[in-house]
């Protein structure tokens, strides 16, 4: 299954912007900027949990092109080897990501 990915091409990576915000970019520029959670007195645990979640989101977004490619390769393997149990689900996930 070869899709027509319309997003930013090239390797994506986790970076900080000039004003210290977490972001994802490729060599062409910024793809997205993540908003840091608000910090309130007495809510350090919540803040720390949300900050860790934001870091995980940043890593997931930065790896999206490779994840899409891996899923496309898996779909192709399933089709070629007549392994169809999860194939429809994988194809639907790809379509959802690309529309």
Gaussian input, Z-matrix of N, CA and C with variables (Angstrom, degrees):
# hf/3-21g

backbone

0 1
 N
 C     1     B1
 C     2     B2     1     A1
 N     3     B3     2     A2     1     D1
 C     4     B4     3     A3     2     D2
 C     5     B5     4     A4     3     D3
 N     6     B6     5     A5     4     D4
 C     7     B7     6     A6     5     D5
 C     8     B8     7     A7     6     D6
 N     9     B9     8     A8     7     D7
 C    10    B10     9     A9     8     D8
 C    11    B11    10    A10     9     D9
 N    12    B12    11    A11    10    D10
 C    13    B13    12    A12    11    D11
 C    14    B14    13    A13    12    D12
 N    15    B15    14    A14    13    D13
 C    16    B16    15    A15    14    D14
 C    17    B17    16    A16    15    D15
 N    18    B18    17    A17    16    D16
 C    19    B19    18    A18    17    D17
 C    20    B20    19    A19    18    D18
 N    21    B21    20    A20    19    D19
 C    22    B22    21    A21    20    D20
 C    23    B23    22    A22    21    D21
 N    24    B24    23    A23    22    D22
 C    25    B25    24    A24    23    D23
 C    26    B26    25    A25    24    D24
 N    27    B27    26    A26    25    D25
 C    28    B28    27    A27    26    D26
 C    29    B29    28    A28    27    D27
 N    30    B30    29    A29    28    D28
 C    31    B31    30    A30    29    D29
 C    32    B32    31    A31    30    D30
 N    33    B33    32    A32    31    D31
 C    34    B34    33    A33    32    D32
 C    35    B35    34    A34    33    D33
 N    36    B36    35    A35    34    D34
 C    37    B37    36    A36    35    D35
 C    38    B38    37    A37    36    D36
 N    39    B39    38    A38    37    D37
 C    40    B40    39    A39    38    D38
 C    41    B41    40    A40    39    D39
 N    42    B42    41    A41    40    D40
 C    43    B43    42    A42    41    D41
 C    44    B44    43    A43    42    D42
 N    45    B45    44    A44    43    D43
 C    46    B46    45    A45    44    D44
 C    47    B47    46    A46    45    D45
 N    48    B48    47    A47    46    D46
 C    49    B49    48    A48    47    D47
 C    50    B50    49    A49    48    D48
 N    51    B51    50    A50    49    D49
 C    52    B52    51    A51    50    D50
 C    53    B53    52    A52    51    D51
 N    54    B54    53    A53    52    D52
 C    55    B55    54    A54    53    D53
 C    56    B56    55    A55    54    D54
 N    57    B57    56    A56    55    D55
 C    58    B58    57    A57    56    D56
 C    59    B59    58    A58    57    D57
 N    60    B60    59    A59    58    D58
 C    61    B61    60    A60    59    D59
 C    62    B62    61    A61    60    D60
 N    63    B63    62    A62    61    D61
 C    64    B64    63    A63    62    D62
 C    65    B65    64    A64    63    D63
 N    66    B66    65    A65    64    D64
 C    67    B67    66    A66    65    D65
 C    68    B68    67    A67    66    D66
 N    69    B69    68    A68    67    D67
 C    70    B70    69    A69    68    D68
 C    71    B71    70    A70    69    D69
 N    72    B72    71    A71    70    D70
 C    73    B73    72    A72    71    D71
 C    74    B74    73    A73    72    D72
 N    75    B75    74    A74    73    D73
 C    76    B76    75    A75    74    D74
 C    77    B77    76    A76    75    D75
 N    78    B78    77    A77    76    D76
 C    79    B79    78    A78    77    D77
 C    80    B80    79    A79    78    D78
 N    81    B81    80    A80    79    D79
 C    82    B82    81    A81    80    D80
 C    83    B83    82    A82    81    D81
 N    84    B84    83    A83    82    D82
 C    85    B85    84    A84    83    D83
 C    86    B86    85    A85    84    D84
 N    87    B87    86    A86    85    D85
 C    88    B88    87    A87    86    D86
 C    89    B89    88    A88    87    D87
 N    90    B90    89    A89    88    D88
 C    91    B91    90    A90    89    D89
 C    92    B92    91    A91    90    D90
 N    93    B93    92    A92    91    D91
 C    94    B94    93    A93    92    D92
 C    95    B95    94    A94    93    D93
 N    96    B96    95    A95    94    D94
 C    97    B97    96    A96    95    D95
 C    98    B98    97    A97    96    D96
 N    99    B99    98    A98    97    D97
 C   100   B100    99    A99    98    D98
 C   101   B101   100   A100    99    D99
 N   102   B102   101   A101   100   D100
 C   103   B103   102   A102   101   D101
 C   104   B104   103   A103   102   D102
 N   105   B105   104   A104   103   D103
 C   106   B106   105   A105   104   D104
 C   107   B107   106   A106   105   D105
 N   108   B108   107   A107   106   D106
 C   109   B109   108   A108   107   D107
 C   110   B110   109   A109   108   D108
 N   111   B111   110   A110   109   D109
 C   112   B112   111   A111   110   D110
 C   113   B113   112   A112   111   D111
 N   114   B114   113   A113   112   D112
 C   115   B115   114   A114   113   D113
 C   116   B116   115   A115   114   D114
 N   117   B117   116   A116   115   D115
 C   118   B118   117   A117   116   D116
 C   119   B119   118   A118   117   D117
 N   120   B120   119   A119   118   D118
 C   121   B121   120   A120   119   D119
 C   122   B122   121   A121   120   D120
 N   123   B123   122   A122   121   D121
 C   124   B124   123   A123   122   D122
 C   125   B125   124   A124   123   D123
 N   126   B126   125   A125   124   D124
 C   127   B127   126   A126   125   D125
 C   128   B128   127   A127   126   D126
 N   129   B129   128   A128   127   D127
 C   130   B130   129   A129   128   D128
 C   131   B131   130   A130   129   D129
 N   132   B132   131   A131   130   D130
 C   133   B133   132   A132   131   D131
 C   134   B134   133   A133   132   D132
 N   135   B135   134   A134   133   D133
 C   136   B136   135   A135   134   D134
 C   137   B137   136   A136   135   D135
 N   138   B138   137   A137   136   D136
 C   139   B139   138   A138   137   D137
 C   140   B140   139   A139   138   D138
 N   141   B141   140   A140   139   D139
 C   142   B142   141   A141   140   D140
 C   143   B143   142   A142   141   D141
 N   144   B144   143   A143   142   D142
 C   145   B145   144   A144   143   D143
 C   146   B146   145   A145   144   D144
 N   147   B147   146   A146   145   D145
 C   148   B148   147   A147   146   D146
 C   149   B149   148   A148   147   D147
 N   150   B150   149   A149   148   D148
 C   151   B151   150   A150   149   D149
 C   152   B152   151   A151   150   D150
 N   153   B153   152   A152   151   D151
 C   154   B154   153   A153   152   D152
 C   155   B155   154   A154   153   D153
 N   156   B156   155   A155   154   D154
 C   157   B157   156   A156   155   D155
 C   158   B158   157   A157   156   D156
 N   159   B159   158   A158   157   D157
 C   160   B160   159   A159   158   D158
 C   161   B161   160   A160   159   D159
 N   162   B162   161   A161   160   D160
 C   163   B163   162   A162   161   D161
 C   164   B164   163   A163   162   D162
 N   165   B165   164   A164   163   D163
 C   166   B166   165   A165   164   D164
 C   167   B167   166   A166   165   D165
 N   168   B168   167   A167   166   D166
 C   169   B169   168   A168   167   D167
 C   170   B170   169   A169   168   D168
 N   171   B171   170   A170   169   D169
 C   172   B172   171   A171   170   D170
 C   173   B173   172   A172   171   D171
 N   174   B174   173   A173   172   D172
 C   175   B175   174   A174   173   D173
 C   176   B176   175   A175   174   D174
 N   177   B177   176   A176   175   D175
 C   178   B178   177   A177   176   D176
 C   179   B179   178   A178   177   D177
 N   180   B180   179   A179   178   D178
 C   181   B181   180   A180   179   D179
 C   182   B182   181   A181   180   D180
 N   183   B183   182   A182   181   D181
 C   184   B184   183   A183   182   D182
 C   185   B185   184   A184   183   D183
 N   186   B186   185   A185   184   D184
 C   187   B187   186   A186   185   D185
 C   188   B188   187   A187   186   D186
 N   189   B189   188   A188   187   D187
 C   190   B190   189   A189   188   D188
 C   191   B191   190   A190   189   D189
 N   192   B192   191   A191   190   D190
 C   193   B193   192   A192   191   D191
 C   194   B194   193   A193   192   D192
 N   195   B195   194   A194   193   D193
 C   196   B196   195   A195   194   D194
 C   197   B197   196   A196   195   D195
 N   198   B198   197   A197   196   D196
 C   199   B199   198   A198   197   D197
 C   200   B200   199   A199   198   D198
 N   201   B201   200   A200   199   D199
 C   202   B202   201   A201   200   D200
 C   203   B203   202   A202   201   D201
 N   204   B204   203   A203   202   D202
 C   205   B205   204   A204   203   D203
 C   206   B206   205   A205   204   D204
 N   207   B207   206   A206   205   D205
 C   208   B208   207   A207   206   D206
 C   209   B209   208   A208   207   D207
 N   210   B210   209   A209   208   D208
 C   211   B211   210   A210   209   D209
 C   212   B212   211   A211   210   D210
 N   213   B213   212   A212   211   D211
 C   214   B214   213   A213   212   D212
 C   215   B215   214   A214   213   D213
 N   216   B216   215   A215   214   D214
 C   217   B217   216   A216   215   D215
 C   218   B218   217   A217   216   D216
 N   219   B219   218   A218   217   D217
 C   220   B220   219   A219   218   D218
 C   221   B221   220   A220   219   D219
 N   222   B222   221   A221   220   D220
 C   223   B223   222   A222   221   D221
 C   224   B224   223   A223   222   D222
 N   225   B225   224   A224   223   D223
 C   226   B226   225   A225   224   D224
 C   227   B227   226   A226   225   D225
 N   228   B228   227   A227   226   D226
 C   229   B229   228   A228   227   D227
 C   230   B230   229   A229   228   D228
 N   231   B231   230   A230   229   D229
 C   232   B232   231   A231   230   D230
 C   233   B233   232   A232   231   D231
 N   234   B234   233   A233   232   D232
 C   235   B235   234   A234   233   D233
 C   236   B236   235   A235   234   D234
 N   237   B237   236   A236   235   D235
 C   238   B238   237   A237   236   D236
 C   239   B239   238   A238   237   D237
 N   240   B240   239   A239   238   D238
 C   241   B241   240   A240   239   D239
 C   242   B242   241   A241   240   D240
 N   243   B243   242   A242   241   D241
 C   244   B244   243   A243   242   D242
 C   245   B245   244   A244   243   D243
 N   246   B246   245   A245   244   D244
 C   247   B247   246   A246   245   D245
 C   248   B248   247   A247   246   D246
 N   249   B249   248   A248   247   D247
 C   250   B250   249   A249   248   D248
 C   251   B251   250   A250   249   D249
 N   252   B252   251   A251   250   D250
 C   253   B253   252   A252   251   D251
 C   254   B254   253   A253   252   D252
 N   255   B255   254   A254   253   D253
 C   256   B256   255   A255   254   D254
 C   257   B257   256   A256   255   D255
 N   258   B258   257   A257   256   D256
 C   259   B259   258   A258   257   D257
 C   260   B260   259   A259   258   D258
 N   261   B261   260   A260   259   D259
 C   262   B262   261   A261   260   D260
 C   263   B263   262   A262   261   D261
 N   264   B264   263   A263   262   D262
 C   265   B265   264   A264   263   D263
 C   266   B266   265   A265   264   D264
 N   267   B267   266   A266   265   D265
 C   268   B268   267   A267   266   D266
 C   269   B269   268   A268   267   D267
 N   270   B270   269   A269   268   D268
 C   271   B271   270   A270   269   D269
 C   272   B272   271   A271   270   D270
 N   273   B273   272   A272   271   D271
 C   274   B274   273   A273   272   D272
 C   275   B275   274   A274   273   D273
 N   276   B276   275   A275   274   D274
 C   277   B277   276   A276   275   D275
 C   278   B278   277   A277   276   D276
 N   279   B279   278   A278   277   D277
 C   280   B280   279   A279   278   D278
 C   281   B281   280   A280   279   D279
 N   282   B282   281   A281   280   D280
 C   283   B283   282   A282   281   D281
 C   284   B284   283   A283   282   D282
 N   285   B285   284   A284   283   D283
 C   286   B286   285   A285   284   D284
 C   287   B287   286   A286   285   D285
 N   288   B288   287   A287   286   D286
 C   289   B289   288   A288   287   D287
 C   290   B290   289   A289   288   D288
 N   291   B291   290   A290   289   D289
 C   292   B292   291   A291   290   D290
 C   293   B293   292   A292   291   D291
 N   294   B294   293   A293   292   D292
 C   295   B295   294   A294   293   D293
 C   296   B296   295   A295   294   D294

   B1=1.4551
   B2=1.5183
   B3=1.2819
   B4=1.4605
   B5=1.5138
   B6=1.3271
   B7=1.4582
   B8=1.5202
   B9=1.2957
   B10=1.4534
   B11=1.5269
   B12=1.3278
   B13=1.4620
   B14=1.5192
   B15=1.3338
   B16=1.4590
   B17=1.5205
   B18=1.3307
   B19=1.4584
   B20=1.5222
   B21=1.3062
   B22=1.4676
   B23=1.5201
   B24=1.3140
   B25=1.4614
   B26=1.5182
   B27=1.3182
   B28=1.4581
   B29=1.5158
   B30=1.3116
   B31=1.4675
   B32=1.5168
   B33=1.3232
   B34=1.4578
   B35=1.5146
   B36=1.3199
   B37=1.4597
   B38=1.5141
   B39=1.3306
   B40=1.4626
   B41=1.5249
   B42=1.3255
   B43=1.4667
   B44=1.5222
   B45=1.3264
   B46=1.4595
   B47=1.5223
   B48=1.3232
   B49=1.4548
   B50=1.5274
   B51=1.3231
   B52=1.4659
   B53=1.5218
   B54=1.3233
   B55=1.4660
   B56=1.5374
   B57=1.3337
   B58=1.4766
   B59=1.5290
   B60=1.3330
   B61=1.4605
   B62=1.5236
   B63=1.3294
   B64=1.4638
   B65=1.5229
   B66=1.3280
   B67=1.4574
   B68=1.5184
   B69=1.3250
   B70=1.4571
   B71=1.5179
   B72=1.3299
   B73=1.4570
   B74=1.5174
   B75=1.3135
   B76=1.4535
   B77=1.5188
   B78=1.3251
   B79=1.4696
   B80=1.5224
   B81=1.3406
   B82=1.4584
   B83=1.5176
   B84=1.3216
   B85=1.4582
   B86=1.5137
   B87=1.3214
   B88=1.4626
   B89=1.5220
   B90=1.3176
   B91=1.4588
   B92=1.5216
   B93=1.3254
   B94=1.4637
   B95=1.5242
   B96=1.3204
   B97=1.4654
   B98=1.5188
   B99=1.3242
   B100=1.4615
   B101=1.5198
   B102=1.3097
   B103=1.4589
   B104=1.5143
   B105=1.3245
   B106=1.4611
   B107=1.5230
   B108=1.3329
   B109=1.4674
   B110=1.5247
   B111=1.3211
   B112=1.4683
   B113=1.5188
   B114=1.3207
   B115=1.4667
   B116=1.5242
   B117=1.3321
   B118=1.4567
   B119=1.5210
   B120=1.2990
   B121=1.4572
   B122=1.5297
   B123=1.3319
   B124=1.4521
   B125=1.5160
   B126=1.3337
   B127=1.4656
   B128=1.5269
   B129=1.3285
   B130=1.4622
   B131=1.5261
   B132=1.3293
   B133=1.4632
   B134=1.5230
   B135=1.3275
   B136=1.4607
   B137=1.5216
   B138=1.3402
   B139=1.4602
   B140=1.5297
   B141=1.3360
   B142=1.4661
   B143=1.5271
   B144=1.3396
   B145=1.4666
   B146=1.5302
   B147=1.3267
   B148=1.4652
   B149=1.5258
   B150=1.3230
   B151=1.4612
   B152=1.5262
   B153=1.3273
   B154=1.4640
   B155=1.5292
   B156=1.3205
   B157=1.4606
   B158=1.5311
   B159=1.3234
   B160=1.4569
   B161=1.5325
   B162=1.3227
   B163=1.4732
   B164=1.5294
   B165=1.3413
   B166=1.4652
   B167=1.5282
   B168=1.3251
   B169=1.4652
   B170=1.5273
   B171=1.3235
   B172=1.4619
   B173=1.5289
   B174=1.3338
   B175=1.4696
   B176=1.5326
   B177=1.3304
   B178=1.4626
   B179=1.5270
   B180=1.3146
   B181=1.4662
   B182=1.5278
   B183=1.3291
   B184=1.4668
   B185=1.5261
   B186=1.3236
   B187=1.4620
   B188=1.5239
   B189=1.3202
   B190=1.4646
   B191=1.5317
   B192=1.3366
   B193=1.4661
   B194=1.5307
   B195=1.3350
   B196=1.4572
   B197=1.5258
   B198=1.3367
   B199=1.4616
   B200=1.5256
   B201=1.3309
   B202=1.4590
   B203=1.5226
   B204=1.3215
   B205=1.4709
   B206=1.5202
   B207=1.3377
   B208=1.4656
   B209=1.5265
   B210=1.3209
   B211=1.4608
   B212=1.5260
   B213=1.3257
   B214=1.4706
   B215=1.5261
   B216=1.3359
   B217=1.4651
   B218=1.5240
   B219=1.3278
   B220=1.4594
   B221=1.5259
   B222=1.3270
   B223=1.4625
   B224=1.5219
   B225=1.3253
   B226=1.4632
   B227=1.5279
   B228=1.3360
   B229=1.4634
   B230=1.5295
   B231=1.3284
   B232=1.4687
   B233=1.5208
   B234=1.3184
   B235=1.4652
   B236=1.5232
   B237=1.3318
   B238=1.4641
   B239=1.5215
   B240=1.3354
   B241=1.4661
   B242=1.5250
   B243=1.3213
   B244=1.4572
   B245=1.5323
   B246=1.3232
   B247=1.4641
   B248=1.5245
   B249=1.3106
   B250=1.4616
   B251=1.5252
   B252=1.3017
   B253=1.4675
   B254=1.5243
   B255=1.3265
   B256=1.4595
   B257=1.5236
   B258=1.3104
   B259=1.4599
   B260=1.5294
   B261=1.3088
   B262=1.4639
   B263=1.5261
   B264=1.3236
   B265=1.4659
   B266=1.5281
   B267=1.3331
   B268=1.4632
   B269=1.5260
   B270=1.3152
   B271=1.4646
   B272=1.5286
   B273=1.3216
   B274=1.4655
   B275=1.5230
   B276=1.3289
   B277=1.4631
   B278=1.5256
   B279=1.3256
   B280=1.4670
   B281=1.5303
   B282=1.3218
   B283=1.4692
   B284=1.5226
   B285=1.3246
   B286=1.4670
   B287=1.5297
   B288=1.3273
   B289=1.4648
   B290=1.5224
   B291=1.3077
   B292=1.4623
   B293=1.5229
   B294=1.3185
   B295=1.4677
   B296=1.5106
   A1=108.39
   A2=116.61
   A3=121.17
   A4=107.79
   A5=115.74
   A6=120.38
   A7=110.09
   A8=114.72
   A9=120.77
   A10=107.93
   A11=116.35
   A12=122.26
   A13=109.20
   A14=116.69
   A15=121.15
   A16=112.75
   A17=116.45
   A18=120.14
   A19=112.01
   A20=115.51
   A21=122.27
   A22=110.22
   A23=116.34
   A24=121.27
   A25=111.14
   A26=115.09
   A27=121.19
   A28=112.78
   A29=114.71
   A30=122.37
   A31=109.83
   A32=116.46
   A33=121.90
   A34=108.28
   A35=116.88
   A36=120.30
   A37=112.54
   A38=115.22
   A39=122.57
   A40=108.65
   A41=116.29
   A42=121.68
   A43=109.40
   A44=114.91
   A45=122.23
   A46=107.58
   A47=117.42
   A48=121.06
   A49=108.72
   A50=116.17
   A51=120.25
   A52=112.24
   A53=117.28
   A54=119.39
   A55=112.02
   A56=115.60
   A57=123.93
   A58=115.09
   A59=118.20
   A60=120.55
   A61=108.70
   A62=115.80
   A63=120.06
   A64=108.99
   A65=115.57
   A66=120.09
   A67=109.87
   A68=115.15
   A69=123.09
   A70=105.99
   A71=116.31
   A72=119.93
   A73=110.27
   A74=114.93
   A75=122.00
   A76=106.60
   A77=117.36
   A78=118.05
   A79=112.32
   A80=117.45
   A81=121.07
   A82=114.25
   A83=117.17
   A84=119.58
   A85=112.80
   A86=114.66
   A87=121.01
   A88=110.99
   A89=115.41
   A90=122.43
   A91=109.22
   A92=116.63
   A93=120.10
   A94=109.99
   A95=114.99
   A96=122.82
   A97=106.60
   A98=116.14
   A99=120.58
   A100=109.54
   A101=115.91
   A102=121.74
   A103=109.64
   A104=115.64
   A105=120.39
   A106=109.67
   A107=116.70
   A108=118.85
   A109=111.23
   A110=115.41
   A111=120.63
   A112=109.35
   A113=115.23
   A114=120.24
   A115=108.47
   A116=115.47
   A117=121.67
   A118=109.49
   A119=115.93
   A120=122.27
   A121=110.03
   A122=115.79
   A123=121.40
   A124=114.54
   A125=117.48
   A126=120.47
   A127=111.44
   A128=115.79
   A129=119.81
   A130=112.63
   A131=117.70
   A132=120.48
   A133=111.23
   A134=116.68
   A135=120.83
   A136=110.63
   A137=116.01
   A138=120.59
   A139=110.66
   A140=116.64
   A141=120.51
   A142=111.37
   A143=116.99
   A144=120.85
   A145=110.71
   A146=117.21
   A147=120.56
   A148=111.44
   A149=117.11
   A150=120.78
   A151=110.46
   A152=117.30
   A153=120.85
   A154=110.51
   A155=116.98
   A156=120.72
   A157=110.32
   A158=117.71
   A159=121.28
   A160=110.54
   A161=117.19
   A162=120.63
   A163=110.62
   A164=116.22
   A165=120.11
   A166=110.71
   A167=117.32
   A168=121.19
   A169=110.61
   A170=116.85
   A171=121.60
   A172=110.28
   A173=116.77
   A174=120.17
   A175=111.10
   A176=116.98
   A177=120.45
   A178=110.86
   A179=117.26
   A180=120.98
   A181=110.37
   A182=117.00
   A183=120.88
   A184=111.81
   A185=117.40
   A186=121.09
   A187=113.28
   A188=117.85
   A189=121.50
   A190=113.66
   A191=120.67
   A192=118.84
   A193=112.70
   A194=117.42
   A195=120.57
   A196=111.08
   A197=116.66
   A198=120.16
   A199=110.84
   A200=117.05
   A201=120.80
   A202=110.24
   A203=117.35
   A204=121.37
   A205=110.71
   A206=117.43
   A207=120.95
   A208=110.66
   A209=116.97
   A210=120.43
   A211=110.83
   A212=117.12
   A213=120.26
   A214=110.58
   A215=116.92
   A216=120.90
   A217=111.16
   A218=116.68
   A219=121.04
   A220=110.95
   A221=116.78
   A222=120.52
   A223=109.81
   A224=117.26
   A225=121.03
   A226=110.62
   A227=117.19
   A228=121.51
   A229=110.26
   A230=116.57
   A231=120.64
   A232=111.03
   A233=116.81
   A234=120.13
   A235=110.96
   A236=116.36
   A237=120.67
   A238=112.23
   A239=117.40
   A240=121.59
   A241=112.79
   A242=116.27
   A243=122.36
   A244=112.73
   A245=115.40
   A246=122.58
   A247=105.90
   A248=117.22
   A249=119.85
   A250=115.63
   A251=119.38
   A252=120.66
   A253=112.39
   A254=118.07
   A255=121.47
   A256=112.71
   A257=116.63
   A258=120.81
   A259=112.39
   A260=117.85
   A261=120.33
   A262=110.73
   A263=116.22
   A264=120.52
   A265=110.51
   A266=117.33
   A267=121.29
   A268=110.83
   A269=116.93
   A270=119.95
   A271=111.12
   A272=116.95
   A273=120.15
   A274=111.85
   A275=117.65
   A276=121.16
   A277=110.25
   A278=116.67
   A279=120.67
   A280=109.82
   A281=116.84
   A282=120.18
   A283=111.11
   A284=116.29
   A285=120.78
   A286=110.96
   A287=116.68
   A288=120.84
   A289=112.22
   A290=116.59
   A291=120.51
   A292=113.68
   A293=118.31
   A294=119.37
   A295=111.51
   D1=112.13
   D2=176.84
   D3=-107.69
   D4=121.35
   D5=-178.86
   D6=-101.62
   D7=165.77
   D8=178.16
   D9=-104.44
   D10=81.85
   D11=-178.32
   D12=-67.25
   D13=126.41
   D14=-176.49
   D15=-105.85
   D16=4.75
   D17=-179.48
   D18=-80.99
   D19=-172.76
   D20=-179.53
   D21=-65.20
   D22=130.94
   D23=-178.12
   D24=-85.96
   D25=164.69
   D26=176.36
   D27=89.64
   D28=177.31
   D29=-179.41
   D30=-69.96
   D31=132.80
   D32=176.43
   D33=-101.64
   D34=146.80
   D35=-179.96
   D36=-142.74
   D37=159.72
   D38=177.40
   D39=-85.21
   D40=130.02
   D41=-178.95
   D42=-142.00
   D43=173.03
   D44=169.02
   D45=-111.75
   D46=141.02
   D47=175.75
   D48=-76.95
   D49=174.73
   D50=-179.90
   D51=-62.79
   D52=-25.29
   D53=177.20
   D54=-101.17
   D55=27.35
   D56=170.96
   D57=68.02
   D58=25.68
   D59=174.92
   D60=-93.92
   D61=143.58
   D62=176.17
   D63=-70.38
   D64=140.78
   D65=-177.71
   D66=-150.75
   D67=169.62
   D68=172.80
   D69=-123.35
   D70=135.11
   D71=-179.47
   D72=-146.42
   D73=165.51
   D74=168.01
   D75=-125.06
   D76=-173.01
   D77=-176.79
   D78=-66.66
   D79=-15.56
   D80=178.81
   D81=-85.24
   D82=-15.06
   D83=179.53
   D84=141.29
   D85=-170.56
   D86=-178.31
   D87=-70.85
   D88=138.64
   D89=175.57
   D90=-100.69
   D91=-43.27
   D92=175.85
   D93=-158.59
   D94=154.95
   D95=175.17
   D96=-118.96
   D97=130.64
   D98=179.68
   D99=-94.21
   D100=143.01
   D101=-179.10
   D102=-93.15
   D103=123.63
   D104=-179.77
   D105=-69.81
   D106=142.99
   D107=178.66
   D108=-64.15
   D109=154.40
   D110=177.02
   D111=-74.36
   D112=143.54
   D113=179.79
   D114=-109.17
   D115=124.14
   D116=179.60
   D117=-123.09
   D118=147.18
   D119=178.87
   D120=-56.99
   D121=132.85
   D122=177.93
   D123=82.07
   D124=4.02
   D125=-178.75
   D126=-121.75
   D127=37.38
   D128=-177.12
   D129=-61.79
   D130=-39.91
   D131=-179.63
   D132=-62.46
   D133=-46.02
   D134=178.30
   D135=-61.56
   D136=-45.32
   D137=-179.52
   D138=-60.50
   D139=-47.35
   D140=-179.68
   D141=-60.72
   D142=-41.76
   D143=179.41
   D144=-64.84
   D145=-43.57
   D146=179.86
   D147=-67.98
   D148=-35.49
   D149=177.70
   D150=-65.39
   D151=-43.13
   D152=178.08
   D153=-65.11
   D154=-38.10
   D155=176.89
   D156=-63.73
   D157=-40.87
   D158=178.69
   D159=-63.37
   D160=-41.09
   D161=177.66
   D162=-62.18
   D163=-42.03
   D164=178.22
   D165=-64.68
   D166=-41.35
   D167=176.54
   D168=-60.40
   D169=-42.25
   D170=179.65
   D171=-60.35
   D172=-45.24
   D173=179.60
   D174=-64.65
   D175=-40.91
   D176=179.06
   D177=-63.50
   D178=-45.91
   D179=178.78
   D180=-60.99
   D181=-44.10
   D182=-178.29
   D183=-63.12
   D184=-27.47
   D185=-178.87
   D186=-96.65
   D187=4.44
   D188=-177.22
   D189=-54.62
   D190=-44.79
   D191=-179.72
   D192=-61.53
   D193=-40.62
   D194=179.43
   D195=-69.44
   D196=-37.45
   D197=177.65
   D198=-64.81
   D199=-41.72
   D200=177.28
   D201=-61.94
   D202=-45.43
   D203=179.61
   D204=-61.40
   D205=-43.79
   D206=179.42
   D207=-62.12
   D208=-41.42
   D209=179.52
   D210=-67.88
   D211=-40.24
   D212=176.31
   D213=-60.85
   D214=-43.70
   D215=178.57
   D216=-62.55
   D217=-40.10
   D218=178.96
   D219=-64.57
   D220=-42.46
   D221=177.41
   D222=-60.86
   D223=-44.32
   D224=179.28
   D225=-61.35
   D226=-43.83
   D227=178.31
   D228=-60.15
   D229=-45.20
   D230=-179.55
   D231=-61.37
   D232=-42.22
   D233=179.47
   D234=-65.30
   D235=-44.50
   D236=-177.79
   D237=-67.51
   D238=-28.54
   D239=-176.20
   D240=-108.80
   D241=12.66
   D242=177.01
   D243=53.82
   D244=42.14
   D245=176.70
   D246=-108.18
   D247=97.65
   D248=-167.45
   D249=-112.30
   D250=3.37
   D251=-173.71
   D252=-54.18
   D253=-47.66
   D254=-177.44
   D255=-109.88
   D256=7.30
   D257=-174.62
   D258=-62.50
   D259=-45.70
   D260=-178.80
   D261=-61.83
   D262=-40.97
   D263=177.98
   D264=-61.27
   D265=-47.01
   D266=-179.51
   D267=-62.04
   D268=-42.32
   D269=178.45
   D270=-62.82
   D271=-40.17
   D272=178.69
   D273=-65.88
   D274=-37.43
   D275=177.55
   D276=-64.07
   D277=-42.72
   D278=178.22
   D279=-62.01
   D280=-47.82
   D281=-179.82
   D282=-59.22
   D283=-43.12
   D284=179.93
   D285=-62.35
   D286=-39.33
   D287=-179.45
   D288=-68.78
   D289=-25.72
   D290=-174.39
   D291=-100.51
   D292=-1.37
   D293=-179.76
   D294=-113.22

